[in-house]
Amino acid sequence: MKILKNLSKREIQYKLMTKGIKKDDIEDYFYENSEILDEYEQKSAYNIYNKKITTMEPEEIKQYLLKKGYSSENIKIAMEEEK
């Protein structure tokens, strides 16, 4: 089993498009699997948050995650899990 990196849904979509997968196919998959992808993104945000918390302030981490394409809702959930 290959372990995925911590990626936002937007980053996953971009990587798939660079591999030649049609945008419509990606969007269909995301729509059909939105719950699983949200859980994955929340876990990824949580992992990044835990890794960066020793060197960055929470607001800086939030901005970093937003720039990487994480949804603000998933960032909020990930940060609340930490508390």
SVG drawing of the C-alpha trace seen along z (x, -y; Angstrom):
<svg xmlns="http://www.w3.org/2000/svg" viewBox="-22 -34 32 36">
<polyline fill="none" stroke="black" stroke-width="0.4" points="0.0,0.0 1.4,-3.4 1.0,-6.1 -0.3,-9.4 1.3,-12.7 -0.6,-15.3 -2.4,-17.1 -5.5,-19.3 -8.3,-18.4 -7.1,-21.2 -3.6,-19.8 -4.9,-16.3 -7.0,-17.7 -4.0,-19.5 -1.8,-16.4 -4.4,-14.3 -4.8,-16.9 -1.0,-16.9 -1.2,-13.1 -3.7,-13.7 -6.9,-12.8 -9.8,-14.9 -11.2,-17.6 -14.7,-16.4 -13.7,-12.9 -11.9,-14.3 -14.9,-16.5 -17.3,-13.5 -15.0,-11.5 -14.8,-14.3 -18.6,-14.7 -19.2,-11.0 -16.5,-10.7 -16.8,-14.1 -17.2,-12.7 -14.1,-10.5 -12.1,-13.3 -13.2,-15.8 -12.0,-13.3 -8.7,-12.9 -8.2,-16.6 -9.1,-17.1 -6.6,-14.5 -3.9,-16.0 -4.5,-19.4 -4.3,-18.0 -1.0,-16.3 0.5,-19.5 -0.8,-21.5 0.9,-19.1 4.1,-19.2 4.2,-23.0 2.9,-24.0 6.4,-23.8 7.8,-26.5 4.7,-28.5 1.8,-30.3 -1.7,-28.8 -2.7,-31.7 0.4,-31.3 -0.4,-27.6 -4.0,-28.5 -2.8,-30.9 -0.3,-28.3 -3.0,-25.7 -5.3,-28.2 -2.6,-28.9 -2.2,-25.2 -5.9,-24.9 -7.4,-23.5 -10.9,-24.5 -11.4,-26.9 -13.9,-24.4 -11.5,-21.5 -8.7,-23.7 -11.1,-24.7 -12.0,-21.1 -8.3,-20.0 -7.3,-22.9 -10.2,-22.1 -9.1,-18.4 -5.8,-19.6 -7.3,-21.5"/>
</svg>
